[in-house]
Amino acid sequence: MKQILIVDDNPDILDALQFVLKDAGYKVEITQSGESAENLTKEKAFPDLIILDVLLSGKDGREICRKLKRNERTKKIPVIMISAHPNIEKTVIEAGANAFIAKPFDIEELLQTVKSLINAP
């Protein structure tokens, strides 16, 4: 079963994404802490995909993404960045994200993006 880590400081979004992705057959871990994603480089097991909010409380998700993509151990983990600010897509891609989805997101678009990235070679 493929594992997804969701990092967002909004508990309602975490709950909604967790429900949708579990229902689609994924194992889901959620956190409101940007530090959890930053500390992935120290873990032994990695998620198959990360959904990361751009603006976290006290953290910039783009900087977290850059850190993950610069690290040999985590650089191949696909990252989908999400934000209520659709005009920041360019900065998200420049930070190394594999995809960007604007909030509120279309569930089918989200599931299709997750599926395509998680199954990519």
PyMOL commands that place a pseudoatom at each C-alpha (Angstrom):
pseudoatom trace, name=CA, resn=MET, resi=1, chain=A, elem=C, hetatm=0, pos=[0.000, 0.000, 0.000]
pseudoatom trace, name=CA, resn=LYS, resi=2, chain=A, elem=C, hetatm=0, pos=[1.433, 3.378, -1.052]
pseudoatom trace, name=CA, resn=GLN, resi=3, chain=A, elem=C, hetatm=0, pos=[1.976, 5.882, 1.775]
pseudoatom trace, name=CA, resn=ILE, resi=4, chain=A, elem=C, hetatm=0, pos=[1.261, 9.604, 1.570]
pseudoatom trace, name=CA, resn=LEU, resi=5, chain=A, elem=C, hetatm=0, pos=[2.365, 12.277, 4.034]
pseudoatom trace, name=CA, resn=ILE, resi=6, chain=A, elem=C, hetatm=0, pos=[0.114, 15.350, 4.198]
pseudoatom trace, name=CA, resn=VAL, resi=7, chain=A, elem=C, hetatm=0, pos=[1.512, 18.517, 5.792]
pseudoatom trace, name=CA, resn=ASP, resi=8, chain=A, elem=C, hetatm=0, pos=[-0.980, 21.354, 6.336]
pseudoatom trace, name=CA, resn=ASP, resi=9, chain=A, elem=C, hetatm=0, pos=[-1.675, 23.612, 9.308]
pseudoatom trace, name=CA, resn=ASN, resi=10, chain=A, elem=C, hetatm=0, pos=[-5.440, 23.521, 8.690]
pseudoatom trace, name=CA, resn=PRO, resi=11, chain=A, elem=C, hetatm=0, pos=[-6.992, 20.526, 10.524]
pseudoatom trace, name=CA, resn=ASP, resi=12, chain=A, elem=C, hetatm=0, pos=[-10.106, 20.597, 8.295]
pseudoatom trace, name=CA, resn=ILE, resi=13, chain=A, elem=C, hetatm=0, pos=[-8.003, 20.191, 5.156]
pseudoatom trace, name=CA, resn=LEU, resi=14, chain=A, elem=C, hetatm=0, pos=[-5.983, 17.426, 6.793]
pseudoatom trace, name=CA, resn=ASP, resi=15, chain=A, elem=C, hetatm=0, pos=[-9.166, 15.570, 7.711]
pseudoatom trace, name=CA, resn=ALA, resi=16, chain=A, elem=C, hetatm=0, pos=[-10.685, 15.973, 4.241]
pseudoatom trace, name=CA, resn=LEU, resi=17, chain=A, elem=C, hetatm=0, pos=[-7.540, 14.881, 2.415]
pseudoatom trace, name=CA, resn=GLN, resi=18, chain=A, elem=C, hetatm=0, pos=[-7.005, 11.965, 4.772]
pseudoatom trace, name=CA, resn=PHE, resi=19, chain=A, elem=C, hetatm=0, pos=[-10.571, 10.751, 4.209]
pseudoatom trace, name=CA, resn=VAL, resi=20, chain=A, elem=C, hetatm=0, pos=[-10.396, 11.060, 0.413]
pseudoatom trace, name=CA, resn=LEU, resi=21, chain=A, elem=C, hetatm=0, pos=[-6.977, 9.428, 0.076]
pseudoatom trace, name=CA, resn=LYS, resi=22, chain=A, elem=C, hetatm=0, pos=[-7.692, 6.581, 2.505]
pseudoatom trace, name=CA, resn=ASP, resi=23, chain=A, elem=C, hetatm=0, pos=[-10.923, 5.936, 0.616]
pseudoatom trace, name=CA, resn=ALA, resi=24, chain=A, elem=C, hetatm=0, pos=[-8.829, 5.741, -2.578]
pseudoatom trace, name=CA, resn=GLY, resi=25, chain=A, elem=C, hetatm=0, pos=[-6.690, 3.008, -1.010]
pseudoatom trace, name=CA, resn=TYR, resi=26, chain=A, elem=C, hetatm=0, pos=[-3.647, 4.898, 0.256]
pseudoatom trace, name=CA, resn=LYS, resi=27, chain=A, elem=C, hetatm=0, pos=[-2.040, 4.745, 3.681]
pseudoatom trace, name=CA, resn=VAL, resi=28, chain=A, elem=C, hetatm=0, pos=[-2.067, 8.318, 4.975]
pseudoatom trace, name=CA, resn=GLU, resi=29, chain=A, elem=C, hetatm=0, pos=[-0.070, 10.095, 7.653]
pseudoatom trace, name=CA, resn=ILE, resi=30, chain=A, elem=C, hetatm=0, pos=[-0.993, 13.678, 8.550]
pseudoatom trace, name=CA, resn=THR, resi=31, chain=A, elem=C, hetatm=0, pos=[0.793, 16.439, 10.405]
pseudoatom trace, name=CA, resn=GLN, resi=32, chain=A, elem=C, hetatm=0, pos=[0.372, 20.149, 11.014]
pseudoatom trace, name=CA, resn=SER, resi=33, chain=A, elem=C, hetatm=0, pos=[4.108, 20.532, 11.550]
pseudoatom trace, name=CA, resn=GLY, resi=34, chain=A, elem=C, hetatm=0, pos=[6.494, 21.631, 8.843]
pseudoatom trace, name=CA, resn=GLU, resi=35, chain=A, elem=C, hetatm=0, pos=[9.278, 20.167, 10.966]
pseudoatom trace, name=CA, resn=SER, resi=36, chain=A, elem=C, hetatm=0, pos=[7.893, 16.679, 10.306]
pseudoatom trace, name=CA, resn=ALA, resi=37, chain=A, elem=C, hetatm=0, pos=[8.543, 17.088, 6.597]
pseudoatom trace, name=CA, resn=GLU, resi=38, chain=A, elem=C, hetatm=0, pos=[11.928, 18.740, 7.157]
pseudoatom trace, name=CA, resn=ASN, resi=39, chain=A, elem=C, hetatm=0, pos=[13.018, 15.888, 9.409]
pseudoatom trace, name=CA, resn=LEU, resi=40, chain=A, elem=C, hetatm=0, pos=[12.201, 13.230, 6.811]
pseudoatom trace, name=CA, resn=THR, resi=41, chain=A, elem=C, hetatm=0, pos=[15.836, 13.277, 5.770]
pseudoatom trace, name=CA, resn=LYS, resi=42, chain=A, elem=C, hetatm=0, pos=[16.663, 11.588, 9.091]
pseudoatom trace, name=CA, resn=GLU, resi=43, chain=A, elem=C, hetatm=0, pos=[14.047, 8.826, 8.782]
pseudoatom trace, name=CA, resn=LYS, resi=44, chain=A, elem=C, hetatm=0, pos=[14.683, 5.275, 7.629]
pseudoatom trace, name=CA, resn=ALA, resi=45, chain=A, elem=C, hetatm=0, pos=[11.388, 4.853, 5.748]
pseudoatom trace, name=CA, resn=PHE, resi=46, chain=A, elem=C, hetatm=0, pos=[9.959, 7.511, 3.472]
pseudoatom trace, name=CA, resn=PRO, resi=47, chain=A, elem=C, hetatm=0, pos=[6.458, 8.175, 2.182]
pseudoatom trace, name=CA, resn=ASP, resi=48, chain=A, elem=C, hetatm=0, pos=[5.801, 7.505, -1.485]
pseudoatom trace, name=CA, resn=LEU, resi=49, chain=A, elem=C, hetatm=0, pos=[4.443, 11.035, -1.940]
pseudoatom trace, name=CA, resn=ILE, resi=50, chain=A, elem=C, hetatm=0, pos=[4.146, 14.285, 0.049]
pseudoatom trace, name=CA, resn=ILE, resi=51, chain=A, elem=C, hetatm=0, pos=[1.296, 16.781, -0.125]
pseudoatom trace, name=CA, resn=LEU, resi=52, chain=A, elem=C, hetatm=0, pos=[2.681, 20.012, 1.306]
pseudoatom trace, name=CA, resn=ASP, resi=53, chain=A, elem=C, hetatm=0, pos=[0.941, 23.319, 2.009]
pseudoatom trace, name=CA, resn=VAL, resi=54, chain=A, elem=C, hetatm=0, pos=[2.841, 26.352, 0.751]
pseudoatom trace, name=CA, resn=LEU, resi=55, chain=A, elem=C, hetatm=0, pos=[2.127, 28.598, 3.732]
pseudoatom trace, name=CA, resn=LEU, resi=56, chain=A, elem=C, hetatm=0, pos=[2.477, 26.769, 7.033]
pseudoatom trace, name=CA, resn=SER, resi=57, chain=A, elem=C, hetatm=0, pos=[2.420, 28.470, 10.409]
pseudoatom trace, name=CA, resn=GLY, resi=58, chain=A, elem=C, hetatm=0, pos=[5.933, 29.821, 10.832]
pseudoatom trace, name=CA, resn=LYS, resi=59, chain=A, elem=C, hetatm=0, pos=[7.304, 27.899, 7.834]
pseudoatom trace, name=CA, resn=ASP, resi=60, chain=A, elem=C, hetatm=0, pos=[7.412, 28.329, 4.084]
pseudoatom trace, name=CA, resn=GLY, resi=61, chain=A, elem=C, hetatm=0, pos=[6.543, 25.043, 2.399]
pseudoatom trace, name=CA, resn=ARG, resi=62, chain=A, elem=C, hetatm=0, pos=[8.634, 26.029, -0.622]
pseudoatom trace, name=CA, resn=GLU, resi=63, chain=A, elem=C, hetatm=0, pos=[11.759, 26.099, 1.543]
pseudoatom trace, name=CA, resn=ILE, resi=64, chain=A, elem=C, hetatm=0, pos=[10.858, 22.682, 2.967]
pseudoatom trace, name=CA, resn=CYS, resi=65, chain=A, elem=C, hetatm=0, pos=[10.430, 21.388, -0.586]
pseudoatom trace, name=CA, resn=ARG, resi=66, chain=A, elem=C, hetatm=0, pos=[13.821, 22.816, -1.625]
pseudoatom trace, name=CA, resn=LYS, resi=67, chain=A, elem=C, hetatm=0, pos=[15.465, 21.112, 1.360]
pseudoatom trace, name=CA, resn=LEU, resi=68, chain=A, elem=C, hetatm=0, pos=[13.870, 17.753, 0.515]
pseudoatom trace, name=CA, resn=LYS, resi=69, chain=A, elem=C, hetatm=0, pos=[14.804, 18.014, -3.163]
pseudoatom trace, name=CA, resn=ARG, resi=70, chain=A, elem=C, hetatm=0, pos=[18.447, 18.906, -2.367]
pseudoatom trace, name=CA, resn=ASN, resi=71, chain=A, elem=C, hetatm=0, pos=[18.879, 15.864, -0.131]
pseudoatom trace, name=CA, resn=GLU, resi=72, chain=A, elem=C, hetatm=0, pos=[20.077, 12.649, -1.804]
pseudoatom trace, name=CA, resn=ARG, resi=73, chain=A, elem=C, hetatm=0, pos=[17.812, 10.511, 0.377]
pseudoatom trace, name=CA, resn=THR, resi=74, chain=A, elem=C, hetatm=0, pos=[14.561, 12.412, -0.248]
pseudoatom trace, name=CA, resn=LYS, resi=75, chain=A, elem=C, hetatm=0, pos=[14.978, 14.113, -3.615]
pseudoatom trace, name=CA, resn=LYS, resi=76, chain=A, elem=C, hetatm=0, pos=[13.009, 11.476, -5.530]
pseudoatom trace, name=CA, resn=ILE, resi=77, chain=A, elem=C, hetatm=0, pos=[9.894, 11.699, -3.341]
pseudoatom trace, name=CA, resn=PRO, resi=78, chain=A, elem=C, hetatm=0, pos=[7.195, 13.406, -5.422]
pseudoatom trace, name=CA, resn=VAL, resi=79, chain=A, elem=C, hetatm=0, pos=[5.850, 16.588, -3.810]
pseudoatom trace, name=CA, resn=ILE, resi=80, chain=A, elem=C, hetatm=0, pos=[2.457, 18.132, -4.541]
pseudoatom trace, name=CA, resn=MET, resi=81, chain=A, elem=C, hetatm=0, pos=[2.205, 21.637, -3.126]
pseudoatom trace, name=CA, resn=ILE, resi=82, chain=A, elem=C, hetatm=0, pos=[-1.196, 23.119, -2.315]
pseudoatom trace, name=CA, resn=SER, resi=83, chain=A, elem=C, hetatm=0, pos=[-2.224, 26.714, -1.642]
pseudoatom trace, name=CA, resn=ALA, resi=84, chain=A, elem=C, hetatm=0, pos=[-5.184, 29.064, -1.652]
pseudoatom trace, name=CA, resn=HIS, resi=85, chain=A, elem=C, hetatm=0, pos=[-2.975, 31.485, -3.617]
pseudoatom trace, name=CA, resn=PRO, resi=86, chain=A, elem=C, hetatm=0, pos=[-3.146, 30.218, -7.220]
pseudoatom trace, name=CA, resn=ASN, resi=87, chain=A, elem=C, hetatm=0, pos=[-0.748, 32.895, -8.511]
pseudoatom trace, name=CA, resn=ILE, resi=88, chain=A, elem=C, hetatm=0, pos=[2.242, 31.326, -6.725]
pseudoatom trace, name=CA, resn=GLU, resi=89, chain=A, elem=C, hetatm=0, pos=[2.389, 28.211, -8.886]
pseudoatom trace, name=CA, resn=LYS, resi=90, chain=A, elem=C, hetatm=0, pos=[5.587, 29.392, -10.608]
pseudoatom trace, name=CA, resn=THR, resi=91, chain=A, elem=C, hetatm=0, pos=[7.463, 29.774, -7.294]
pseudoatom trace, name=CA, resn=VAL, resi=92, chain=A, elem=C, hetatm=0, pos=[6.274, 26.327, -6.197]
pseudoatom trace, name=CA, resn=ILE, resi=93, chain=A, elem=C, hetatm=0, pos=[7.623, 24.659, -9.339]
pseudoatom trace, name=CA, resn=GLU, resi=94, chain=A, elem=C, hetatm=0, pos=[10.881, 26.632, -8.986]
pseudoatom trace, name=CA, resn=ALA, resi=95, chain=A, elem=C, hetatm=0, pos=[11.165, 25.216, -5.438]
pseudoatom trace, name=CA, resn=GLY, resi=96, chain=A, elem=C, hetatm=0, pos=[11.184, 21.710, -6.919]
pseudoatom trace, name=CA, resn=ALA, resi=97, chain=A, elem=C, hetatm=0, pos=[7.576, 20.608, -6.456]
pseudoatom trace, name=CA, resn=ASN, resi=98, chain=A, elem=C, hetatm=0, pos=[6.352, 18.027, -8.946]
pseudoatom trace, name=CA, resn=ALA, resi=99, chain=A, elem=C, hetatm=0, pos=[2.861, 19.541, -9.077]
pseudoatom trace, name=CA, resn=PHE, resi=100, chain=A, elem=C, hetatm=0, pos=[0.726, 22.384, -7.738]
pseudoatom trace, name=CA, resn=ILE, resi=101, chain=A, elem=C, hetatm=0, pos=[-2.974, 22.288, -6.889]
pseudoatom trace, name=CA, resn=ALA, resi=102, chain=A, elem=C, hetatm=0, pos=[-4.882, 25.417, -5.872]
pseudoatom trace, name=CA, resn=LYS, resi=103, chain=A, elem=C, hetatm=0, pos=[-7.267, 25.325, -2.915]
pseudoatom trace, name=CA, resn=PRO, resi=104, chain=A, elem=C, hetatm=0, pos=[-10.135, 24.678, -2.936]
pseudoatom trace, name=CA, resn=PHE, resi=105, chain=A, elem=C, hetatm=0, pos=[-9.097, 21.721, -5.032]
pseudoatom trace, name=CA, resn=ASP, resi=106, chain=A, elem=C, hetatm=0, pos=[-11.079, 19.448, -7.250]
pseudoatom trace, name=CA, resn=ILE, resi=107, chain=A, elem=C, hetatm=0, pos=[-10.995, 15.976, -5.697]
pseudoatom trace, name=CA, resn=GLU, resi=108, chain=A, elem=C, hetatm=0, pos=[-10.733, 14.223, -9.066]
pseudoatom trace, name=CA, resn=GLU, resi=109, chain=A, elem=C, hetatm=0, pos=[-7.808, 16.449, -10.101]
pseudoatom trace, name=CA, resn=LEU, resi=110, chain=A, elem=C, hetatm=0, pos=[-6.086, 15.730, -6.793]
pseudoatom trace, name=CA, resn=LEU, resi=111, chain=A, elem=C, hetatm=0, pos=[-6.592, 11.965, -7.076]
pseudoatom trace, name=CA, resn=GLN, resi=112, chain=A, elem=C, hetatm=0, pos=[-5.405, 11.939, -10.701]
pseudoatom trace, name=CA, resn=THR, resi=113, chain=A, elem=C, hetatm=0, pos=[-2.288, 13.943, -9.809]
pseudoatom trace, name=CA, resn=VAL, resi=114, chain=A, elem=C, hetatm=0, pos=[-1.517, 11.674, -6.847]
pseudoatom trace, name=CA, resn=LYS, resi=115, chain=A, elem=C, hetatm=0, pos=[-2.009, 8.566, -8.974]
pseudoatom trace, name=CA, resn=SER, resi=116, chain=A, elem=C, hetatm=0, pos=[0.198, 9.805, -11.797]
pseudoatom trace, name=CA, resn=LEU, resi=117, chain=A, elem=C, hetatm=0, pos=[3.048, 10.847, -9.481]
pseudoatom trace, name=CA, resn=ILE, resi=118, chain=A, elem=C, hetatm=0, pos=[2.924, 7.873, -7.150]
pseudoatom trace, name=CA, resn=ASN, resi=119, chain=A, elem=C, hetatm=0, pos=[3.006, 5.412, -10.053]
pseudoatom trace, name=CA, resn=ALA, resi=120, chain=A, elem=C, hetatm=0, pos=[5.648, 7.268, -12.070]
pseudoatom trace, name=CA, resn=PRO, resi=121, chain=A, elem=C, hetatm=0, pos=[8.868, 5.323, -12.678]
for i in range(1, 121): cmd.bond("trace and resi %d" % i, "trace and resi %d" % (i + 1))
show_as sticks, trace
zoom trace
